[in-house]
Amino acid sequence: MKRITFLLVAVVALAGVVAYMTPASGQAGQEAAPIFVTEIPPGYRDWRLISVAHEEGDLNDLRAILGNDIAIKAYREGQLPFPDGTIIARLAWSYDPSEENNKVFGRPQSFVAGPPKNGVQFMVKDSRKYASTGGWGFAHFDDGTPADEAVLNTCFPCHAAIKARDLVFTRYAP
Amino acid sequence: MKRITFLLVAVVALAGVVAYMTPASGQAGQEAAPIFVTEIPPGYRDWRLISVAHEEGDLNDLRAILGNDIAIKAYREGQLPFPDGTIIARLAWSYDPSEENNKVFGRPQSFVAGPPKNGVQFMVKDSRKYASTGGWGFAHFDDGTPADEAVLNTCFPCHAAIKARDLVFTRYAP
């Protein structure tokens, strides 16, 4: 009985290792196949602020970029490339004119964050796991649901343009 | 000797109490004279995000509103009025088009936070100390220097319009 238990544990453990090493796409052995982040990093809404932005056009949002402790430390110390464990979160909200604020200001000038919009995105640094996409795992969630691979395949080609800052668009706002 | 020491301690203690009760303007006894916050709350850049906004016009900035732990808890729990100890910080940066981002997007649409702009502002809740201005002490700092009273006197009249949310313009962005 003890022997069977041991074997079972060994088999389960091995399966776990194999699962970890297998790209999400299931193409084991093809290291170039990108793998993505499928779990929302816990507690990200409590992370510290990196910067803010406004995107016009189809996106038309106000956004905040937050970082976990490793990200904030790297930004403040100018550490490049970002170390493994860095996670950068992009939150976004509807770009809404504020009638309430404008009334007080006496002119139309104020735009505030409305309801969440355009999902939540993450970049997770793991230079080994995500080696095929510059060491970054990309993620996009709409109401908690991860985007499919077709969407996530569009992340890396654009981020790859920002070589000088380790594929990260956002600069730290002091 | 003991008696003199005791008297000295008593006088100093009393002076402290009087100093604490005296409005910053020096107009002791006139409770209606507003008093302001003259020290930058330490560590505010590490506080959590409440929301983001864009102001056009003369301000022309991108801004983030951060809160200390008491503020964040009150926002998330819908606690109104905000409890004593609440501090809300307003940071702002130049509203800068990002040529770098636009090049990658293939169209002009991206505005990011440039250098700090329009100072840093705070609202500090102390219902007793700042009773004459709705329980809020107002502060504005340019490069660490507090604004003069003429500037700070303009805060309360506008904030007073937002009675339903305890004089706070910014809503929490989920």
HADDOCK unambig.tbl for C-alpha pairs under 7 A between the chains (distance, minus, plus):
assign (segid A and resid 46 and name CA) (segid B and resid 48 and name CA) 5.84 0.50 0.50
assign (segid A and resid 47 and name CA) (segid B and resid 48 and name CA) 6.57 0.50 0.50
assign (segid A and resid 48 and name CA) (segid B and resid 46 and name CA) 5.86 0.50 0.50
assign (segid A and resid 48 and name CA) (segid B and resid 47 and name CA) 6.58 0.50 0.50
assign (segid A and resid 48 and name CA) (segid B and resid 48 and name CA) 5.74 0.50 0.50
assign (segid A and resid 49 and name CA) (segid B and resid 49 and name CA) 6.75 0.50 0.50
assign (segid A and resid 51 and name CA) (segid B and resid 113 and name CA) 6.63 0.50 0.50
assign (segid A and resid 52 and name CA) (segid B and resid 62 and name CA) 6.96 0.50 0.50
assign (segid A and resid 52 and name CA) (segid B and resid 112 and name CA) 6.46 0.50 0.50
assign (segid A and resid 52 and name CA) (segid B and resid 113 and name CA) 6.01 0.50 0.50
assign (segid A and resid 53 and name CA) (segid B and resid 111 and name CA) 5.63 0.50 0.50
assign (segid A and resid 53 and name CA) (segid B and resid 112 and name CA) 4.42 0.50 0.50
assign (segid A and resid 53 and name CA) (segid B and resid 113 and name CA) 6.18 0.50 0.50
assign (segid A and resid 54 and name CA) (segid B and resid 110 and name CA) 6.14 0.50 0.50
assign (segid A and resid 54 and name CA) (segid B and resid 111 and name CA) 5.07 0.50 0.50
assign (segid A and resid 54 and name CA) (segid B and resid 112 and name CA) 6.43 0.50 0.50
assign (segid A and resid 55 and name CA) (segid B and resid 109 and name CA) 5.50 0.50 0.50
assign (segid A and resid 55 and name CA) (segid B and resid 110 and name CA) 4.72 0.50 0.50
assign (segid A and resid 55 and name CA) (segid B and resid 111 and name CA) 6.20 0.50 0.50
assign (segid A and resid 56 and name CA) (segid B and resid 109 and name CA) 4.62 0.50 0.50
assign (segid A and resid 56 and name CA) (segid B and resid 110 and name CA) 6.35 0.50 0.50
assign (segid A and resid 57 and name CA) (segid B and resid 109 and name CA) 5.96 0.50 0.50
assign (segid A and resid 62 and name CA) (segid B and resid 52 and name CA) 6.97 0.50 0.50
assign (segid A and resid 104 and name CA) (segid B and resid 158 and name CA) 6.30 0.50 0.50
assign (segid A and resid 109 and name CA) (segid B and resid 55 and name CA) 5.51 0.50 0.50
assign (segid A and resid 109 and name CA) (segid B and resid 56 and name CA) 4.63 0.50 0.50
assign (segid A and resid 109 and name CA) (segid B and resid 57 and name CA) 5.95 0.50 0.50
assign (segid A and resid 110 and name CA) (segid B and resid 54 and name CA) 6.14 0.50 0.50
assign (segid A and resid 110 and name CA) (segid B and resid 55 and name CA) 4.72 0.50 0.50
assign (segid A and resid 110 and name CA) (segid B and resid 56 and name CA) 6.34 0.50 0.50
assign (segid A and resid 111 and name CA) (segid B and resid 53 and name CA) 5.64 0.50 0.50
assign (segid A and resid 111 and name CA) (segid B and resid 54 and name CA) 5.08 0.50 0.50
assign (segid A and resid 111 and name CA) (segid B and resid 55 and name CA) 6.21 0.50 0.50
assign (segid A and resid 112 and name CA) (segid B and resid 52 and name CA) 6.45 0.50 0.50
assign (segid A and resid 112 and name CA) (segid B and resid 53 and name CA) 4.42 0.50 0.50
assign (segid A and resid 112 and name CA) (segid B and resid 54 and name CA) 6.44 0.50 0.50
assign (segid A and resid 113 and name CA) (segid B and resid 51 and name CA) 6.63 0.50 0.50
assign (segid A and resid 113 and name CA) (segid B and resid 52 and name CA) 6.02 0.50 0.50
assign (segid A and resid 113 and name CA) (segid B and resid 53 and name CA) 6.19 0.50 0.50
assign (segid A and resid 113 and name CA) (segid B and resid 173 and name CA) 6.41 0.50 0.50
assign (segid A and resid 116 and name CA) (segid B and resid 174 and name CA) 6.91 0.50 0.50
assign (segid A and resid 158 and name CA) (segid B and resid 104 and name CA) 6.32 0.50 0.50
assign (segid A and resid 173 and name CA) (segid B and resid 113 and name CA) 6.40 0.50 0.50
assign (segid A and resid 174 and name CA) (segid B and resid 116 and name CA) 6.92 0.50 0.50
